[in-house]
Amino acid sequence: MIMASQVLLYQKEVAAILYAVLGNDTFTGPTAFDAVAGQIRTGQLTQQDYIGGLISSTAGQALYGAQSDLQILRTIYTKVFGSAPSDTTLQGYLTGTTLSGAVYNVIDLLLNNKAFDSATLAAQSSFENQLDSMLFNNYGTTAWNQWSVALPSQEQVASVYLAVAHR
């Protein structure tokens, strides 16, 4: 059985890839990421294949055209982290892997950050906020704030419902 948290992790990863590669940054519906997330979760599609498909898509070609792998990675890294590293650092990401692999590594580095330096934490917070606005309708608005404040009460109601026998 698949846990809801696992599904959400894959949906978040798909949202992160779409944001980083194509710049998609808005909520498009509650099931917008389900199909691709499901394919990645079941092994029918890898993150790298999905990234490669986006880069070679019409939208990807409109963004990147005939740019080199280094130029594309710089653009994506800047989108994810908010600033570009040196070409040497970018070349290090590209060494021994494809462009799609390097892009995934950059995205994964921030999604699964284990560092505690302030610059990386600030970039991660900004990235997470962007992803939340893609995943959740009204995120950051007054409506969201009212709902999220009421969440503990909603959780209590749900736990009572789940605890009742023969539901």
Backbone as CSV, one residue per row, in Angstrom:
resi,resn,N_x,N_y,N_z,CA_x,CA_y,CA_z,C_x,C_y,C_z
1,MET,0.846,-1.175,0.000,0.000,0.000,0.000,0.896,1.245,0.000
2,ILE,0.553,2.219,-0.800,1.318,3.450,-0.909,0.813,4.445,0.139
3,MET,1.744,4.999,0.868,1.393,6.001,1.872,1.226,7.351,1.181
4,ALA,0.308,8.163,1.705,0.055,9.483,1.131,1.316,10.324,1.114
5,SER,2.158,10.173,2.132,3.388,10.970,2.184,4.335,10.609,1.039
6,GLN,4.349,9.320,0.630,5.188,8.923,-0.490,4.681,9.549,-1.780
7,VAL,3.375,9.551,-1.957,2.784,10.143,-3.159,3.122,11.624,-3.213
8,LEU,2.969,12.313,-2.084,3.264,13.743,-2.037,4.736,14.020,-2.332
9,LEU,5.627,13.163,-1.876,7.058,13.352,-2.164,7.330,13.296,-3.668
10,TYR,6.710,12.351,-4.353,6.900,12.262,-5.803,6.243,13.436,-6.519
11,GLN,5.074,13.855,-6.049,4.421,15.024,-6.648,5.299,16.258,-6.469
12,LYS,5.899,16.400,-5.304,6.768,17.547,-5.031,7.999,17.507,-5.932
13,GLU,8.527,16.321,-6.146,9.687,16.178,-7.026,9.332,16.567,-8.459
14,VAL,8.163,16.156,-8.931,7.711,16.518,-10.278,7.522,18.032,-10.369
15,ALA,6.918,18.623,-9.347,6.741,20.084,-9.329,8.099,20.782,-9.362
16,ALA,9.058,20.268,-8.599,10.399,20.870,-8.571,11.050,20.807,-9.947
17,ILE,10.899,19.684,-10.616,11.488,19.539,-11.953,10.820,20.500,-12.936
18,LEU,9.498,20.563,-12.911,8.793,21.483,-13.812,9.188,22.937,-13.562
19,TYR,9.299,23.305,-12.308,9.692,24.679,-11.961,11.121,24.961,-12.425
20,ALA,12.027,24.057,-12.110,13.436,24.286,-12.437,13.691,24.273,-13.941
21,VAL,13.095,23.350,-14.646,13.405,23.172,-16.072,12.601,24.116,-16.967
22,LEU,11.300,24.220,-16.718,10.455,25.019,-17.612,9.966,26.326,-17.001
23,GLY,10.186,26.503,-15.705,9.752,27.737,-15.066,8.284,27.755,-14.690
24,ASN,7.591,26.612,-14.808,6.191,26.554,-14.383,6.136,26.845,-12.893
25,ASP,5.293,27.813,-12.515,5.330,28.239,-11.119,3.968,28.528,-10.512
26,THR,2.911,27.952,-11.070,1.582,28.220,-10.515,0.819,26.915,-10.298
27,PHE,-0.166,26.984,-9.431,-1.063,25.866,-9.165,-1.925,25.656,-10.400
28,THR,-1.951,24.439,-10.909,-2.755,24.161,-12.104,-3.866,23.155,-11.852
29,GLY,-3.940,22.627,-10.660,-5.000,21.685,-10.311,-4.511,20.673,-9.301
30,PRO,-5.443,20.082,-8.544,-5.045,19.169,-7.476,-4.417,17.869,-7.974
31,THR,-4.621,17.521,-9.228,-4.059,16.271,-9.753,-3.015,16.520,-10.837
32,ALA,-2.511,17.741,-10.927,-1.615,18.136,-12.013,-0.354,17.281,-12.105
33,PHE,0.124,16.772,-10.992,1.401,16.053,-10.983,1.227,14.548,-10.804
34,ASP,-0.014,14.096,-10.695,-0.276,12.697,-10.352,0.251,11.699,-11.374
35,ALA,-0.013,11.928,-12.657,0.356,10.946,-13.684,1.869,10.729,-13.727
36,VAL,2.626,11.809,-13.812,4.086,11.678,-13.891,4.645,11.153,-12.578
37,ALA,4.127,11.649,-11.459,4.585,11.174,-10.150,4.349,9.669,-10.015
38,GLY,3.209,9.214,-10.492,2.913,7.785,-10.441,3.860,6.967,-11.304
39,GLN,4.196,7.486,-12.479,5.135,6.778,-13.359,6.527,6.708,-12.736
40,ILE,6.954,7.782,-12.087,8.261,7.778,-11.433,8.235,6.824,-10.235
41,ARG,7.161,6.878,-9.462,7.042,6.031,-8.267,7.085,4.556,-8.629
42,THR,6.468,4.178,-9.739,6.417,2.765,-10.127,7.593,2.345,-11.009
43,GLY,8.495,3.260,-11.317,9.671,2.918,-12.103,9.448,2.924,-13.607
44,GLN,8.278,3.370,-14.070,8.011,3.442,-15.501,8.761,4.588,-16.164
45,LEU,9.180,5.565,-15.359,9.872,6.749,-15.851,10.879,7.171,-14.796
46,THR,12.071,7.542,-15.217,13.041,8.075,-14.259,12.948,9.595,-14.262
47,GLN,13.424,10.183,-13.193,13.456,11.639,-13.108,14.300,12.197,-14.247
48,GLN,15.396,11.541,-14.551,16.292,12.003,-15.603,15.622,11.946,-16.970
49,ASP,14.858,10.880,-17.225,14.131,10.793,-18.500,13.074,11.891,-18.595
50,TYR,12.407,12.164,-17.478,11.403,13.221,-17.460,12.043,14.573,-17.741
51,ILE,13.189,14.833,-17.113,13.926,16.082,-17.340,14.342,16.179,-18.808
52,GLY,14.888,15.106,-19.351,15.298,15.101,-20.752,14.138,15.380,-21.687
53,GLY,12.974,14.792,-21.372,11.779,15.035,-22.178,11.339,16.488,-22.127
54,LEU,11.439,17.096,-20.942,11.056,18.505,-20.817,12.010,19.410,-21.583
55,ILE,13.301,19.138,-21.488,14.295,19.962,-22.191,14.112,19.851,-23.703
56,SER,13.796,18.653,-24.186,13.647,18.475,-25.631,12.233,18.790,-26.133
57,SER,11.310,19.094,-25.223,9.942,19.445,-25.627,9.931,20.792,-26.345
58,THR,8.802,21.122,-26.928,8.649,22.410,-27.601,8.921,23.553,-26.635
59,ALA,8.361,23.457,-25.411,8.585,24.506,-24.407,10.052,24.576,-24.001
60,GLY,10.690,23.424,-23.859,12.106,23.389,-23.508,12.986,23.971,-24.598
61,GLN,12.672,23.640,-25.832,13.442,24.177,-26.952,13.266,25.685,-27.088
62,ALA,12.067,26.160,-26.759,11.834,27.614,-26.796,12.689,28.321,-25.739
63,LEU,12.915,27.666,-24.608,13.741,28.257,-23.547,15.230,28.119,-23.808
64,TYR,15.648,26.947,-24.276,17.082,26.643,-24.329,17.658,26.597,-25.729
65,GLY,16.832,26.365,-26.737,17.304,26.367,-28.121,18.586,25.587,-28.318
66,ALA,19.597,26.255,-28.827,20.873,25.619,-29.137,21.932,25.873,-28.065
67,GLN,21.498,26.172,-26.834,22.457,26.424,-25.753,23.254,25.152,-25.436
68,SER,24.438,25.346,-24.919,25.267,24.214,-24.503,24.717,23.643,-23.197
69,ASP,25.157,22.430,-22.863,24.754,21.816,-21.602,25.131,22.706,-20.416
70,LEU,26.303,23.308,-20.476,26.763,24.186,-19.398,25.829,25.394,-19.251
71,GLN,25.429,25.985,-20.365,24.521,27.133,-20.315,23.146,26.747,-19.759
72,ILE,22.642,25.602,-20.190,21.340,25.135,-19.701,21.418,24.864,-18.202
73,LEU,22.471,24.174,-17.775,22.627,23.862,-16.352,22.773,25.136,-15.533
74,ARG,23.468,26.126,-16.050,23.617,27.405,-15.337,22.245,28.064,-15.137
75,THR,21.427,28.066,-16.184,20.092,28.652,-16.096,19.246,27.929,-15.058
76,ILE,19.273,26.615,-15.079,18.472,25.823,-14.141,19.007,25.964,-12.726
77,TYR,20.309,25.911,-12.550,20.912,26.075,-11.228,20.517,27.435,-10.638
78,THR,20.565,28.460,-11.443,20.203,29.803,-10.988,18.729,29.857,-10.598
79,LYS,17.884,29.188,-11.354,16.454,29.139,-11.024,16.243,28.457,-9.666
80,VAL,16.959,27.388,-9.426,16.794,26.609,-8.197,17.430,27.308,-6.991
81,PHE,18.671,27.764,-7.139,19.424,28.301,-6.006,19.367,29.818,-5.884
82,GLY,18.946,30.500,-6.935,18.864,31.952,-6.874,20.121,32.666,-7.325
83,SER,21.197,31.930,-7.556,22.440,32.508,-8.084,23.226,31.403,-8.764
84,ALA,24.091,31.805,-9.680,24.862,30.824,-10.443,26.220,30.593,-9.787
85,PRO,26.682,29.358,-9.767,28.033,29.083,-9.290,29.039,29.309,-10.420
86,SER,30.275,29.016,-10.147,31.310,29.142,-11.166,31.122,28.070,-12.235
87,ASP,31.685,28.307,-13.403,31.628,27.310,-14.466,32.309,26.014,-14.034
88,THR,33.333,26.117,-13.210,34.034,24.929,-12.717,33.086,24.056,-11.893
89,THR,32.293,24.686,-11.041,31.326,23.941,-10.238,30.297,23.273,-11.141
90,LEU,29.782,24.014,-12.112,28.803,23.449,-13.034,29.399,22.298,-13.835
91,GLN,30.634,22.482,-14.281,31.302,21.420,-15.047,31.451,20.175,-14.186
92,GLY,31.670,20.367,-12.890,31.747,19.233,-11.971,30.451,18.435,-11.930
93,TYR,29.321,19.127,-11.991,28.027,18.439,-12.029,27.859,17.644,-13.322
94,LEU,28.395,18.170,-14.402,28.239,17.526,-15.706,29.216,16.370,-15.927
95,THR,30.306,16.346,-15.189,31.325,15.320,-15.375,30.762,13.949,-15.010
96,GLY,30.840,13.035,-15.946,30.437,11.656,-15.696,28.943,11.400,-15.756
97,THR,28.164,12.359,-16.201,26.720,12.153,-16.305,26.165,12.956,-17.473
98,THR,24.907,12.741,-17.754,24.228,13.486,-18.811,23.750,14.825,-18.260
99,LEU,23.289,15.679,-19.145,22.697,16.941,-18.708,21.503,16.666,-17.797
100,SER,20.662,15.715,-18.163,19.491,15.382,-17.351,19.895,14.895,-15.960
101,GLY,20.965,14.111,-15.905,21.472,13.639,-14.614,22.000,14.783,-13.766
102,ALA,22.711,15.705,-14.393,23.250,16.864,-13.673,22.119,17.758,-13.164
103,VAL,21.102,17.963,-13.998,19.956,18.781,-13.587,19.264,18.129,-12.390
104,TYR,19.047,16.820,-12.462,18.402,16.122,-11.345,19.244,16.255,-10.072
105,ASN,20.550,16.118,-10.194,21.423,16.236,-9.019,21.326,17.617,-8.381
106,VAL,21.241,18.658,-9.193,21.104,20.026,-8.674,19.773,20.182,-7.936
107,ILE,18.695,19.702,-8.543,17.381,19.804,-7.917,17.357,18.998,-6.617
108,ASP,17.859,17.782,-6.679,17.867,16.901,-5.511,18.721,17.468,-4.379
109,LEU,19.789,18.140,-4.739,20.670,18.741,-3.736,19.902,19.704,-2.836
110,LEU,19.003,20.473,-3.425,18.235,21.440,-2.629,16.992,20.791,-2.004
111,LEU,16.344,19.888,-2.722,15.165,19.223,-2.164,15.513,18.418,-0.926
112,ASN,16.656,17.783,-0.940,17.072,16.919,0.161,18.300,17.478,0.870
113,ASN,18.320,18.782,1.031,19.437,19.484,1.642,19.708,18.990,3.062
114,LYS,20.964,18.731,3.353,21.382,18.338,4.702,22.345,19.366,5.300
115,ALA,22.595,20.436,4.565,23.540,21.467,5.021,22.841,22.457,5.948
116,PHE,23.638,23.189,6.687,23.090,24.159,7.633,23.580,25.577,7.384
117,ASP,24.252,25.794,6.259,24.733,27.153,6.000,23.557,28.032,5.604
118,SER,23.639,29.300,5.968,22.497,30.202,5.806,22.102,30.409,4.347
119,ALA,23.060,30.460,3.437,22.742,30.683,2.025,21.936,29.511,1.460
120,THR,22.350,28.289,1.773,21.639,27.113,1.269,20.265,26.999,1.911
121,LEU,20.168,27.280,3.198,18.872,27.226,3.878,17.913,28.275,3.326
122,ALA,18.419,29.451,3.013,17.576,30.503,2.431,17.094,30.081,1.039
123,ALA,17.993,29.504,0.250,17.611,29.027,-1.087,16.592,27.905,-0.977
124,GLN,16.790,27.009,-0.017,15.855,25.906,0.168,14.480,26.422,0.592
125,SER,14.442,27.374,1.490,13.173,27.944,1.941,12.423,28.593,0.780
126,SER,13.126,29.357,-0.024,12.516,30.006,-1.177,11.996,28.967,-2.170
127,PHE,12.794,27.945,-2.423,12.426,26.869,-3.349,11.196,26.127,-2.828
128,GLU,11.193,25.785,-1.554,10.061,25.078,-0.945,8.779,25.916,-1.023
129,ASN,8.883,27.215,-0.753,7.715,28.089,-0.849,7.154,28.107,-2.268
130,GLN,8.042,28.136,-3.250,7.605,28.121,-4.644,6.898,26.814,-4.960
131,LEU,7.454,25.708,-4.506,6.841,24.406,-4.763,5.488,24.287,-4.064
132,ASP,5.397,24.791,-2.844,4.126,24.750,-2.114,3.042,25.518,-2.860
133,SER,3.400,26.641,-3.472,2.402,27.410,-4.224,1.962,26.670,-5.491
134,MET,2.802,25.776,-5.986,2.435,24.966,-7.150,1.560,23.777,-6.746
135,LEU,1.816,23.248,-5.559,1.120,22.045,-5.106,-0.220,22.318,-4.437
136,PHE,-0.322,23.458,-3.773,-1.492,23.722,-2.947,-2.175,25.010,-3.386
137,ASN,-3.452,24.911,-3.728,-4.224,26.071,-4.151,-4.299,27.088,-3.015
138,ASN,-4.168,28.337,-3.327,-4.267,29.455,-2.378,-3.128,29.507,-1.364
139,TYR,-2.030,28.770,-1.586,-0.918,28.797,-0.632,-0.414,30.234,-0.463
140,GLY,-0.255,30.646,0.795,0.265,31.980,1.094,-0.777,33.075,1.079
141,THR,-2.021,32.740,0.813,-3.085,33.751,0.782,-3.825,33.753,2.117
142,THR,-4.707,34.705,2.285,-5.514,34.779,3.501,-6.338,33.508,3.668
143,ALA,-6.909,33.013,2.577,-7.707,31.786,2.646,-6.859,30.615,3.142
144,TRP,-5.643,30.509,2.638,-4.747,29.428,3.077,-4.411,29.600,4.553
145,ASN,-4.102,30.805,4.957,-3.730,31.047,6.347,-4.872,30.696,7.290
146,GLN,-6.116,31.029,6.920,-7.266,30.678,7.756,-7.423,29.171,7.834
147,TRP,-7.268,28.497,6.705,-7.399,27.044,6.684,-6.295,26.385,7.492
148,SER,-5.055,26.829,7.321,-3.940,26.175,8.000,-3.978,26.399,9.504
149,VAL,-4.534,27.547,9.959,-4.687,27.784,11.390,-5.728,26.813,11.952
150,ALA,-6.752,26.505,11.166,-7.807,25.596,11.600,-7.406,24.130,11.456
151,LEU,-6.251,23.840,10.894,-5.829,22.475,10.632,-5.818,21.593,11.879
152,PRO,-5.315,22.031,13.035,-5.349,21.149,14.208,-6.769,20.679,14.545
153,SER,-7.759,21.540,14.404,-9.139,21.130,14.664,-9.593,20.105,13.629
154,GLN,-9.233,20.317,12.373,-9.600,19.369,11.325,-8.935,18.015,11.566
155,GLU,-7.685,18.030,12.020,-6.980,16.787,12.310,-7.637,16.043,13.466
156,GLN,-8.110,16.775,14.470,-8.790,16.141,15.601,-10.079,15.476,15.138
157,VAL,-10.848,16.140,14.293,-12.087,15.558,13.771,-11.767,14.297,12.971
158,ALA,-10.752,14.374,12.154,-10.374,13.214,11.337,-9.911,12.058,12.212
159,SER,-9.154,12.330,13.257,-8.682,11.244,14.120,-9.835,10.597,14.877
160,VAL,-10.838,11.382,15.285,-12.016,10.810,15.940,-12.762,9.918,14.954
161,TYR,-12.932,10.389,13.731,-13.604,9.605,12.707,-12.889,8.285,12.470
162,LEU,-11.569,8.339,12.366,-10.802,7.134,12.109,-10.812,6.176,13.294
163,ALA,-10.986,6.709,14.514,-10.975,5.888,15.710,-12.306,5.195,15.966
164,VAL,-13.382,5.704,15.374,-14.704,5.109,15.583,-14.755,3.747,14.906
165,ALA,-15.189,2.770,15.676,-15.281,1.418,15.128,-16.358,1.323,14.076
166,HIS,-16.173,0.457,13.138,-17.138,0.160,12.070,-17.477,1.384,11.228
167,ARG,-16.504,2.216,10.976,-16.747,3.392,10.148,-16.909,2.931,8.772
